[in-house]
Amino acid sequence: MDEKRKISLERAEKLRSEIEDYLAFKADFIQKTEEIRDVLSKKHKEELMDYFGATEEEWNDWHWQLHHRISSVSLLSKFIKLSPNQYSTIEEISCKYRWATTPYYLSLMDYEDMNYPINMMALPSAYENDDSGELDPMSEEYTNPAPCVTRRYPNRLIINVTSSCAMFCRHCQRRRRIGESDRIESEENISAAIEYIKNTPEIRDVLITGGDPLMLPDEMLESIISRVRAIEHVEIVRIGSRVPVTMPQRITQELCDMLSKYHPLFMNLQFNHPGELTGDAVRACERLADAGIPLGNQMVFLKGINNDKYIVQLLNEGLLKARVRPYYIFHPKQVRGTKHFEITVEEGLKIMKYLRGRTSGLAIPQYIVNAPHGLGKIPLLPNYIEESDEEHVKLKTWEGCEVEIEY
């Protein structure tokens, strides 16, 4: 063996050692997850279908999923064994913050462990009694120059078309808008928002969100998209949705055929844990991608759910396989009732630094903190610069090696 090949093989072995722990974690996680999906989730689905008297066709109908959302502790307790304290806690929190989950998402939960990540994202907990934080940390109420509109940047804005979601996530930044019942913005307000965009020629990018815009019927959603797309200075339209995660049955071929008429159209999703990447969710993503819609993911760092370097890597690599580009990782906002999900910026940066070099660049999103009171996104990056002057810069590689570059 020549010396160059020997050095190459030694280097390859060293590189493999960098991810040995992750590979072991991945194999163990996949095995456990497959056991949950193949055994428990299937069992839970059968129990839910039996309780509601549903057929397979009905289970796969998003209208049925929506109509049979679980939103009371008495109904939840028929499936998950709750202690008297857990029962009373969920009842108490229900008076402060609305909650609901689809039968589909409930089937993914661990019925024995309320600290399982899927449970934590969907079901109320006593931690929500902590009133620190703000109901509107982004000051969205002060950045709406027209009905339904949120504008923080010079050339793009948001239209909030509904307060409804398939599931009301416990970390939601807009829990103040949920209310006691689902609400779609009036045609008058939506028309006023579109008129504002027409009269504001610098707007080139419009994000349709909510709540979740995919909760709207196809005809109403198309009406909004088509009117926005018809504005000459609007270059791209985006949709923000968590429905492919929490109710993938909504992603019908009819919906995809309709959306494909309005390119360039983008969609940003929110997968927060690899346990959400089920066969149904992946098929929903693939259907959207097949319709020519570029998909991005906007994960939120959530303590106890994904503040783990291996979980983030596994999620992002799984997203790429589902043709979803990891786009943003958001630092948790200081929303009232969500303090238990907060992590430190230092912890987030440590995870981002780990990812570099250990997975493909496509699997490394931007780490973003939203400045308070609607002042915009701030990207956060690990520091790789050791020192610099006008003649050189000293850097540290992903492995921690120091290199110097002369100008």
N, C-alpha and C positions, 0 to 999 in steps of 0.2 A: 504494500500500500504506500502510495507516495505521500509526502509530508502535507501537501495541500488537502488531500482527501482526509487524512487523519485529523487535521485541524478542523475541517468542516464537520466531521462526525462528532468530535468532542463538543463543538459549538451546538450542534443539533441536540445532543444529550443534555447540555446545560439548559437550552431553551425548553426542552420538554419538562425539565425539573421545575421550571417556573409555573407550570400549570398542572402539575401532578395532583395537588390538593384539590384544585377546581374539578378536574376530571373525576376524581373519586366522589366529590360532592355531587356532581352532575349525575353520575351513575346511580348513586343512592337516592337522590331526589326523584329521578325519572321512575325508578322502580316503585318507590312509595306512591308517587302521583298516579302512576298507571294502576296501582292497586286500588287507590281511592276512586279513580274514574271507572275502572272496569267492574268494581264490586260495589262500593258504597254509593257512588253517584247513580249508577244504574238502579240500585235498590231504592234510593231516595226518589228517583223519578217514578218508579213503579208505585211507590207508596202515595206519592202526590197525585198521580193519574187515577189511582184507585179511589182516593178520598174525593176527588172532584168528579169522578165518573167520566174521565176524559179518554178519548181515543188518541192514537198516535198522530192522526191528522190534526186533531185539535191542539195537541201539545206543540206541534210545529207551526201553528197559526199565531202570529204575533198579537192579533186581536184577543185571542183566548188567553194568552199569557198576561196581557195587560188587564183584562177583565178579572183575572183570578190572582192578582197581586196579593201578597200577604202583608197586611198592614195593621194587624191587631195582635196583642200578646196572647190573647185567648186562642186565636187560630195558630199562631206560631208554636204554642205549647203542645199542639196536637202532633207536631213533628219533632221538635227539639225538647228534650227533657230539661226543663228549667227549674232551678231551686226556687223556693218561695222568695228569696231575696232577689234573684235575677228577674223573676216575674214582676215583682213590685217595682224594681228599678226601671225596666222597660216601660211599664205603665206610667211611671213618673216622668221619664224623659219624653214620652209621647205627648205629654201636655205642653212641653216646651218646643220640641223640634219634631216635625213630621218625619215618619219613616215608612218605607215600603220596599218590598223586594219581589221580583218575579219568581214564579215556581221554578223556572229554569235555574236562576242563580241560587235559590235555596237548595236545589238538588246538589250543588257543588260544595255545600258546607259540611263541616264536621259536626255531627249532632251531639257529640260528647264533649267537645272542647270549644268553648266560646272565645278562646284566644287564637283560634285558627285564623290566618289572615283573611280568608274569604268572609268568615263570620264578622270579623272586626270592621270590615269596610261596609257592611250592610246593616248590622244590628246595633241598636242603641246600647250604651254602657253608662255606668255611674260616672265615668270620667267627664261626661258631657255636662255635669253639674258645675264644673269649673267655669266661672263666668269671665275669666281673664280673656283678653283679646277684644276684637271689635266685630260687630255684625257686618260692617262694610269696610274692611281694611283697605280696599282699593279705591275708596271714595267714588264708586261708580255713580252714586246719586249726584255727584258734582261734575261729572264728565259726560253728561247726556244732553247735547245741544238740540236734540229733537227726540220725540217719543221713540222708545225702544233702542235708541242709539247710545253706544259708549264710544267715545273718541279720545284716545290718548296720544296719537301720533299724527304727524303732518299729512300722510297720504293713505291712511287706512283706518277702518273703523269696524265696529261690531254692531250687528242687529240682533237683539234678544227677542225672539219671536214667541217664546212660551216659557212658563215656569215648570212645565211638566217634564218628568224623567221616568224611564222604566223602573229605575231604582234610585232612591235618595241616599247617596253615599254619605257616610258619617263625617267625611272630611270636606264636604262641599263648601266652596267659598261663597256660594250664593244661597245659603240656607235661609236667609232673610226673605227670599223671593218665593219660597216654596208654598207658603200659605197652607190653608186647610183643604184646599181642593185644587185640581189641575186647572190651569188657566192659559188659554191661548190669547195672545195680544189681539186687540180688535183690528178689523180691517182698516178702520180710520187711522189708528196709530201706525200700523205697518205701512200704509200708503204715505203717511207723513214722513216716515223714516226714508222711504225710497225717494220721495220728493226732495228731501234734504240732500241725499246723495246726488241726485240730478243737478242740483243747484250748487254743488261743491266740486268743481272740476278737478281739484287736486287729488281726489279720492280715486285710487287705482285698484284697491284691494278691499274686498268686503267679506267679513267673516259672519256667517249666519249661525247663531248659537242660541242658548237659552239659559236654563233648562236644556232640553235636547230637541233640536229641530226635527229629528227623525220620528218624534212622537206625532207630528202632524200627518194627516192623510196625504197620500201622494199628490192629489190634485191641488191642495192648498200649498204644499211645499213647492210644487212646480210653479205655481202662480208667483210666489215670492222670488224664486231663482230666476225665472224667465224675465221678470220686470227688472231685476238688478242687472242681469246679463245684457239687457237691451240698452243700458246706459253706455254711451260710446266711450267714455273715459274710464270705465271700470274694466280693468285688464284681467283680473282673476277673481273667482268666487271660491270661498272656502266654507266648509261645514265642520263644526265641532260636535262630536257625538261619542257617547259611551255605550250607545245601544248595541253595537256589535259585540260588546263584552257582556252586557247584562241581559240582553234579549236579542240574540243573533237571529232569531226567527223573523225579525223585522226586515232583514236584508233579503228581500225577495227579488226575483229576476225582473219583475215589473218595475220595482224601485230603481234597480240598476239601469234598466233600459231608459227610464225617464232621465236619470241623472246624466247619462252619457250624451245627452243631446246638448249639454251646456258647458262643454269644455272651452277653455281650461278651467276645470273644477278640481279642487283638492279636498281631502278630508283628513282631519286630525282626530285620532282616537285616544283613549286613555286606559291602557292595560297597566296595572300596577304590580302584578304578581304572576309568575309563570303558571300558577294554578288556574288562572283565567284563560289560558291558551288551550281551550278544549277543542275537540274536533269540530263542534258546531261553530265556535268563534272563528277558528281558522278558515273554515269553509265560507263564512260570511265575509271575511277579509279577502279571500281569493276571488269571490264573486264580484266584489267592488273593484279589485285590481283588474279583473278581466274586462270590466266595463271601462277601463282606461283611466281610472281615478287614482292618482298617486296618494298613498296613505302614509301618514306620519303618526308617531305615538308621542304623547305628552304625559309621561309618568310623573307622579308626585311622590317625593320622598315621604314615607310614612313610617314612623317608629313602630317596630314590632311586625311590620309587614314586608318592607323591602329595604331597610337600612342595613343591608348586608351585601358585600361586594360580589359574592357568588350568585346571590339571588338576582341582582341587577344584570350581571353578565348572562346568566341563563335566560332571563326574560328577553333581553335585547337580541340575543342570538336566535331565540325562538321566534321573535317578531320578524326578523329578516327572513326566516324560512316561510313565514306566512305572508311575505311581501309587504311588510310594514316597516318603514324606516324609523328607527328611534330618532326623534327630532329634538325634544326638550326633556330634561328632568327638572321639575320645578321644586324649589325649596318650599316647604309648607308655609302657607300664609297664616298669620296670627288671627284666625277666625274664632270668634267666641264659641266655646264648647268643643274645640278641637285641639287643645293644648297637649293632650296625651299623644298626639301624632307628631309633635315637633321634634326635630333633630337639630344639631348644631351645624353651622356652615363648615366648621372644621371636619366634622364627620362626613359630610357630603363630599368635600374636596378630597378626602382620603380615598373614598370609593372611586371618584373620577380618576384619581392618579393611578389607582390599581388597574383600571380598565386599559389605560394606554399601554400598548405593546402586547397585551395579553388577549386581545380580541381585535377583530378588524375595525378599521376606522368607521365603517358603516354602522357598527354596533355601538358607537360612542356618541351620544347626543350632547347638546349643549346643556350645561348646568346653569339654571336661571333663578335669580331671586327677583321677585317683583318689588320694586320700590314702593313704600307706603303711599297711600293717597293718590294712586293713579299716575305716578311719575315714570312708569315704564319699566321694561325688563332690563336687568343688569346681568351680563354673563359673568360667571365665576370660573376661573381656571386655576389649576395648580401652578405654582411658580417653578419654572425650570431654569430661570436666570440666576446664576450665582453672583456675577458681577459684570459690569460693562463700562466701557468708556468710548471715546471717539475712534479708537483703533481696533478694539477687539470686544468680543463678548464671550464670557465663560458660561457654559450651559451644563445641565445635568440631564442625562438620558433617562429613559423610562426604567432602566436597570440601576440607575444611580451612579453611572460612570460620568466623570467630568470630562468635557471636551471644550476646546477653545477655537473660536472662529475669528480670523483676522479680516478686517474690512479692506 
